[in-house]
Every structure is written in structure tokens, then in C-alpha cells.
Amino acid sequence: MEKIPFNKPSLAGREREYLAQALQNMHISGDGPFSKQCHAFLERELGVAKALLTTSCTDALEMCALLLDIEPGDEVIVPAFTFVSTVNAFVLRGARPRFVDVRPDTLNLDERQLEAACSDRTRAIVAVHYAGIGCELDDIVAIARERRVALVEDNAHGLFGAYKGKPLGTFGSLATQSFHETKNFSCGEGGALLVNDARFIERAEILREKGTNRSRFFRGQVDKYTWVDVGSSFLLSDLLAAFLWAQLEQHSHIQATRQRIWERYAGELRAWAARREIQLPHVPAHCTQSYHLFYLIMPTEQLRDDLMAHLARCGVSSVFHYLPLHLAEMGRRFGGKEGDCPVTESVAGRLLRLPLFNEMSEVQQERVIDALHGWNP
């Protein structure tokens, strides 16, 4: 029996053709023709001032920390329930993370706890749009403005999601995207920095080009380029950009496909979950989600593990997600302790993610749903 994977990288159509074109162009390093097409697409579709492809979402986050001049002694507010890159980018600059719990409904940063977490050392708030469902951005933006701290959106899950009709990734001064192979749109490894505050554009180009003004040189604005700032090599190869462009070209089809899969899960599991006191994803009416993932929150960790074992016996791959960062070895070094973030601590051991990928067939999804209905703990 074919095993149904949790995730499967998919081709959207013209990836091989565009890879061949990139080779024919003899420009396979960064900022080639395909990179520029991706930049223009993201700027046009999202309405951001500048989009810059990076080698990963992690690198885009590290660029945010550099652009904000994060220094030792600064504090950055992050959710306890997120991927380690969200925190590492700022810790690398010497910042101290202030872990805030998440909401029990959307698993997003709990905006009601932000005021208490802020101090005179707070330099940034990082809002992670979990599962591509927007945080409560009205409140978060208001607090960031009142406190005069930067808002960074970690939008790794949320490309083409929206909050009250406005695209995710366009609320903060800076935002980041992921094009890892597990995301809706992928080039294997890749990311993007979105710049909404035009003050950061020129410096973002410099940091991304190893601290040089190389971009200005190629635009004819200087007669030679040189080292002018700190920086690193954050550019995505145009080969990967070619692969990504083939995916972004098909964004409407990919999103419609994932929406169909997500909504079938929701429709066919709603009654089943209610009978077993299992929580399904909550999407507030004012949010447009990205259909990135579908998860179950089980009543207990033991039942979560039992269901995962049952699905494995049925040939279905399922996985858990983040462990509480404040209780990790590094998190405890920054003062994290049990009881600090009770929702995160409770949910992390009970969450199970179901297979969802672009080429998932109706037959494959039916097998997953049948296996769930056949579970008798």
C-alpha cells in the first residue's frame, strides 16, 4: 500500500523549462532575470515597496535584525510557539527574547499580553502568522506604534493570506517569506524580505550584497562599488528563482487546489472532531487564510500519539509541530520556565498535522479521512 507522505514537493508546470532558460542565460548567480521577475511579482501582488529574494526565510529574518540595528541588551518580543529561526535571528545580534504566549484559538501571538511584555528595552515585536492565519494586527500595530518599536511579520506560512482584506506581510516595517519545500510555493530552499518602510530599501540592498553598494553600481549610480556596511551573502541563485517563478506563475491554481483540500478536511472532519473534543483550525471571519496546513489539537498528548501511531499503521504520515521555545535548552538560558506560556505548553504536546501538499489526490485524501474515522482509541 502506497504510503501517503506528509509533504511532497510538486512541480507547477514550467520549472524544467525555466531552469534550462536560466542556464542558457548564463546568469545563475543572484539577481538575474528570474529573480527580478519574482521581485516584481511580489511587489505588484502584495503592494510592498520592495521585495528581495533571499536564500531562506531565516536569512530574511537575520536581515531584519541587521536593518533594525539590534544590539546586545535589546529585547525582542516573540511567540513561544514558533520555529527557532524567528528567535535566532535576533539572538545572533545579542538581543534577549521575551517569550509571549499564543492565543488558544489561532495559536498566534496573544496581543492581549503584549503590553505587559514590553519594556524600555523593547526594540521589536515579531508577529508570526501561524498556519497562514493573520494575527490580530489592529491591536499589534497600535501597540507597536504607541511603544515606538518595530513590527516584523514572520509570514513564512502566509503568502496570499490577508487580514481585513490587506495582504499579510504588509503591516510591519519589514516582513519575511519562506519558499522552503514544505511551503505552498517552493524552490527547495529560499525566502524573501519584504520592505514596507522605504527608509530600509537602500540599506537592505547593501546588506544583501555583502555590505557593498553593488546594486547601485549596476544601476549606474556609482562608478565602482565598495564595502560600505556590514552584510552577508543573502542572494538566491537565479536557478532557484527560475524554479520559484514557475510556481508563482501558477499561484491562483495552487491556492485553489490547497483550498479544496483544506475545506474537504474541515467539512468531513467537523462532526468527527466535535464528538471526540478535538479542536480544528480556527479562522476568524476577518482573516483570509493561505491554506498552508491543517492540524488537529487532541484532548491529550497520549491520544495525539495514539492517533499518530494509528495513522502510521494505515500508511499515512502525520507530524507534530513546534516545541515550546521558552522551555528549550536555549530558551531556559534566557529565563524561560514552565508555566510562563501555558497555552503553548499545552498545545505543543497535543497538536497533529495532517498531509497537505499541492499534488495530493482526492483518493489520497479520502484514505487519510477514512483512517481518521477508523480510529478507535
Stockholm file with secondary structure:
# STOCKHOLM 1.0

chainA/1-377         MEKIPFNKPSLAGREREYLAQALQNMHISGDGPFSKQCHAFLERELGVAKALLTTSCTDALEMCALLLDIEPGDEVIVPAFTFVSTVNAFVLRGARPRFVDVRPDTLNLDERQLEAACSDRTRAIVAVHYAGIGCELDDIVAIARERRVALVEDNAHGLFGAYKGKPLGTFGSLATQSFHETKNFSCGEGGALLVNDARFIERAEILREKGTNRSRFFRGQVDKYTWVDVGSSFLLSDLLAAFLWAQLEQHSHIQATRQRIWERYAGELRAWAARREIQLPHVPAHCTQSYHLFYLIMPTEQLRDDLMAHLARCGVSSVFHYLPLHLAEMGRRFGGKEGDCPVTESVAGRLLRLPLFNEMSEVQQERVIDALHGWNP
#=GR chainA/1-377 SS CCCBCSCCCCCCSCHHHHHHHHHHHTCCSBSCHHHHHHHHHHHHHHCCSEEEEESCHHHHHHHHHHHTTCCTTCEEEEESSSCHHHHHHHHTTTCEEEEECBCTTTCSBCGGGHHHHCCTTEEEEEEECGGGCCCCHHHHHHHHHHHTCEEEEECTTCTTCEETTEETTSSSSEEEEECCTTSSSCCSSCEEEEECSGGGHHHHHHHHBTTBCHHHHHTTSSSSCCBCSCCCBCCCBHHHHHHHHHHHHTHHHHHHHHHHHHHHHHHHHHHHHHHTTCBCCCCCTTEECCCCCCEEECSSHHHHHHHHHHHHHTTBCCBCCCCCGGGSHHHHHTTCCTTSSHHHHHHHTTEEECCCCTTCCHHHHHHHHHHHHTCCC
#=GC SS_cons         CCCBCSCCCCCCSCHHHHHHHHHHHTCCSBSCHHHHHHHHHHHHHHCCSEEEEESCHHHHHHHHHHHTTCCTTCEEEEESSSCHHHHHHHHTTTCEEEEECBCTTTCSBCGGGHHHHCCTTEEEEEEECGGGCCCCHHHHHHHHHHHTCEEEEECTTCTTCEETTEETTSSSSEEEEECCTTSSSCCSSCEEEEECSGGGHHHHHHHHBTTBCHHHHHTTSSSSCCBCSCCCBCCCBHHHHHHHHHHHHTHHHHHHHHHHHHHHHHHHHHHHHHHTTCBCCCCCTTEECCCCCCEEECSSHHHHHHHHHHHHHTTBCCBCCCCCGGGSHHHHHTTCCTTSSHHHHHHHTTEEECCCCTTCCHHHHHHHHHHHHTCCC
//
